[in-house]
Amino acid sequence: MIANITMTETRAELTKLVRLPAYVLPTIAFPLGFYAFFGLAMGGSQRIGATTAAAYMLATFGAFGVVGCALFGFAVSVAVERGQGWLLVKRASPMPQAAYFVAKLLTTMLFAAVVVLLLCGLASEFGGVRLAPAAWLELIAALVFGSIPFAALGLAIGFVAGPNSAPAIVNLVYLPLSFVSGLWIPIEGLPPAIAHIAPFLPTYHLGQLALGTIGPGHGSAVTHVLILVLWTIAGVAAAAYGMKRDEGRTYG
């Protein structure tokens, strides 16, 4: 019964987002466009460490893409639905509360998978990227499941920000984190002061986890996963606090 409710909610969430060009176009077009320009047109055959720029930026722009899917999919959506009173309607319905959040997470991961698969297609067809089948699968899995910590952070933003301020707040978080973490420019090319900040950021660890599947990442995969898990817990805790605060304002 709960599984059926969750799947129904997921279909509704997916239908809603597909019908929102303001979500679909940026989350899919931006990473594809950036990768096509910086990873392919600007010299995809050049070397970055032990691999080509096309392969390196497939991992980093893949991370950039899934972070955008997660942050915008959760933060803006939850903030808007809070502002509209839709969450109160959900609470009053017999639907399990968990189904609402699981549906959003599954939808986010589906969009992340679409972005990653399109990037892989570009990289293979036009960038000459050739990986072993296992490496392709590891890269896709790392990026798709790597969207989960950012979904948690997006959920926290969604319970803190208002419907009008949420997009601006997401951009203030998303774009600087992506730059400082080396998702646009290799971490070795950043100023030392910025490069020293990067290891404290979740976007850095997702990027390095993705890079590790094709060879040139820094640090161990276990370390990156553990740090991303900690960020997930922090995001869920912040979101739970925001939910309790909303409940206190509504029912207090």
C-alpha positions in Angstrom: 0.0 0.0 0.0 2.7 2.5 1.0 4.7 1.5 -2.1 1.7 2.2 -4.4 1.1 5.5 -2.8 4.8 6.5 -3.2 4.8 5.5 -6.8 1.6 7.4 -7.5 3.1 10.5 -5.8 6.3 10.0 -7.8 4.4 10.0 -11.1 2.6 13.1 -10.1 5.8 14.8 -9.1 7.5 13.8 -12.3 4.5 15.0 -14.4 4.6 18.3 -12.6 8.3 18.9 -13.2 8.2 17.8 -16.8 5.6 20.5 -17.4 7.8 23.2 -15.8 10.2 24.5 -18.5 11.8 26.7 -15.8 13.0 23.5 -14.1 13.6 21.2 -17.1 15.5 23.5 -19.4 18.1 24.9 -17.0 18.8 21.6 -15.2 19.3 19.7 -18.4 20.6 22.4 -20.8 23.1 24.2 -18.6 25.4 21.2 -17.8 25.1 19.9 -21.4 25.9 23.4 -22.8 28.8 24.0 -20.4 30.2 20.6 -21.2 29.8 21.0 -24.9 31.6 24.4 -24.8 34.3 23.8 -22.2 34.8 20.0 -22.3 34.5 19.5 -26.1 34.8 22.7 -28.2 37.6 24.3 -26.1 39.9 21.3 -26.5 38.5 18.1 -25.3 41.6 16.2 -26.5 44.0 18.2 -24.3 45.4 16.4 -21.2 44.4 17.1 -17.6 46.7 14.9 -15.6 46.3 11.3 -16.7 43.2 11.7 -18.8 41.7 14.0 -21.4 39.8 17.2 -20.7 36.7 15.6 -22.3 36.8 12.7 -19.8 37.8 14.9 -16.8 35.0 17.4 -17.4 32.5 14.6 -18.0 32.9 13.7 -14.3 33.0 17.3 -13.0 30.2 18.7 -15.2 28.2 15.6 -14.4 28.5 16.5 -10.7 27.5 20.0 -11.5 24.4 18.8 -13.3 23.2 16.4 -10.6 23.7 19.1 -7.9 21.5 21.5 -9.8 18.8 18.8 -10.3 18.8 18.1 -6.5 19.0 21.7 -5.2 16.4 23.2 -7.5 14.2 20.1 -7.4 13.9 20.2 -3.6 14.6 23.8 -2.5 12.4 25.6 -4.9 9.7 23.0 -5.1 9.3 22.7 -1.3 9.5 26.4 -0.7 6.8 27.1 -3.3 4.5 24.3 -1.9 5.0 25.6 1.6 4.0 29.1 0.5 0.9 27.8 -1.3 -0.2 25.8 1.7 0.1 22.5 -0.2 2.2 20.9 2.6 -0.7 21.5 5.0 -3.0 19.8 2.6 -0.6 16.9 2.4 -0.5 16.7 6.2 -4.2 16.6 6.4 -4.5 13.8 3.8 -4.1 10.1 4.7 -0.9 9.9 2.6 2.2 8.9 4.6 4.4 11.9 5.0 7.5 9.9 3.9 5.9 9.3 0.5 6.0 13.0 -0.3 9.8 13.2 0.3 10.6 9.8 -1.3 8.7 10.8 -4.4 10.7 14.0 -4.7 14.0 12.1 -4.2 13.1 9.5 -6.8 12.1 12.2 -9.3 15.4 14.1 -8.6 17.4 11.0 -9.1 15.6 10.3 -12.4 16.4 13.7 -13.7 20.0 13.3 -12.5 20.2 10.0 -14.4 18.9 11.7 -17.6 21.5 14.5 -17.3 24.3 12.0 -16.7 23.3 9.7 -19.6 23.1 12.7 -22.0 26.5 13.9 -20.9 27.9 10.4 -21.4 26.4 10.3 -24.8 28.0 13.6 -25.7 31.4 12.5 -24.3 31.4 9.2 -26.1 30.1 10.5 -29.5 31.9 13.8 -29.8 34.6 13.8 -27.1 36.2 10.4 -27.9 35.8 9.3 -24.3 36.2 5.5 -24.0 35.8 3.8 -20.7 35.4 0.2 -19.7 31.7 -0.8 -19.2 32.3 -1.1 -15.4 33.8 2.4 -15.3 30.8 3.8 -17.1 28.4 2.2 -14.6 30.5 3.3 -11.6 30.5 6.9 -12.9 26.8 6.9 -13.5 26.0 5.4 -10.1 28.4 7.7 -8.3 26.7 10.8 -9.8 23.1 9.7 -9.5 23.4 8.5 -5.9 25.6 11.5 -5.3 22.6 13.7 -5.8 21.1 12.5 -2.4 23.2 14.8 -0.1 22.2 17.8 -2.2 18.6 16.8 -2.1 18.9 16.9 1.7 20.5 20.3 1.5 17.8 21.5 -0.9 15.2 20.2 1.5 16.7 22.3 4.3 16.8 25.4 2.1 13.2 24.7 1.1 12.1 24.8 4.7 14.0 28.0 5.5 13.5 30.1 2.3 10.3 31.6 1.0 8.9 30.8 -2.4 10.3 34.0 -4.0 13.7 33.9 -2.3 14.4 30.2 -2.8 15.7 30.4 -6.4 18.1 33.2 -5.5 19.3 31.4 -2.4 19.9 28.2 -4.4 22.0 30.1 -7.0 24.0 31.8 -4.2 24.8 28.3 -2.9 25.0 26.3 -6.2 27.2 28.4 -8.4 29.9 29.4 -5.9 30.1 25.9 -4.5 30.6 24.5 -8.0 33.4 27.0 -8.8 35.3 26.7 -5.5 35.0 22.9 -5.6 36.8 22.6 -9.0 33.7 21.5 -11.0 34.3 24.2 -13.7 38.1 24.5 -13.5 40.4 21.7 -12.3 41.2 22.2 -8.6 44.9 22.5 -9.5 44.1 25.6 -11.5 42.4 27.4 -8.7 44.2 29.9 -6.4 45.7 28.1 -3.4 43.5 30.0 -1.0 40.4 28.6 -2.8 41.8 25.2 -3.3 42.3 24.9 0.5 38.6 25.6 1.1 37.4 23.0 -1.4 37.9 19.8 0.7 35.3 21.2 3.2 32.6 21.4 0.6 30.2 18.5 -0.5 30.5 19.5 -4.1 34.3 18.9 -4.0 33.8 15.3 -2.7 31.1 14.5 -5.3 33.4 15.7 -8.0 36.4 13.8 -6.7 34.2 10.6 -6.2 33.2 10.9 -9.9 36.7 11.5 -11.0 37.9 8.5 -9.1 35.8 6.2 -11.3 37.8 7.3 -14.4 41.2 7.5 -12.6 42.4 11.0 -11.6 40.5 11.8 -8.4 42.1 12.9 -5.1 41.6 10.9 -2.0 39.8 7.6 -1.4 36.3 6.9 -2.4 35.4 5.8 1.1 36.4 9.1 2.5 34.4 11.0 -0.1 31.3 8.8 0.6 31.6 9.2 4.4 31.8 13.0 4.1 28.8 13.1 1.7 26.9 11.0 4.2 27.7 13.5 7.0 26.5 16.3 4.8 23.3 14.3 4.1 22.7 13.9 7.8 23.3 17.6 8.4 20.9 18.5 5.6 18.2 16.2 7.0 18.7 17.6 10.5 18.4 21.2 9.3 15.2 20.2 7.3 13.7 18.5 10.3 14.3 21.7 12.4 12.7 23.7 9.7 9.6 21.4 9.6 9.3 21.7 13.4 9.5 25.4 13.2 6.8 25.5 10.6 4.6 23.2 12.7 5.1 25.5 15.7 4.0 28.5 13.7 1.0 26.7 12.3 -0.3 24.8 15.3 1.2 26.7 18.2 
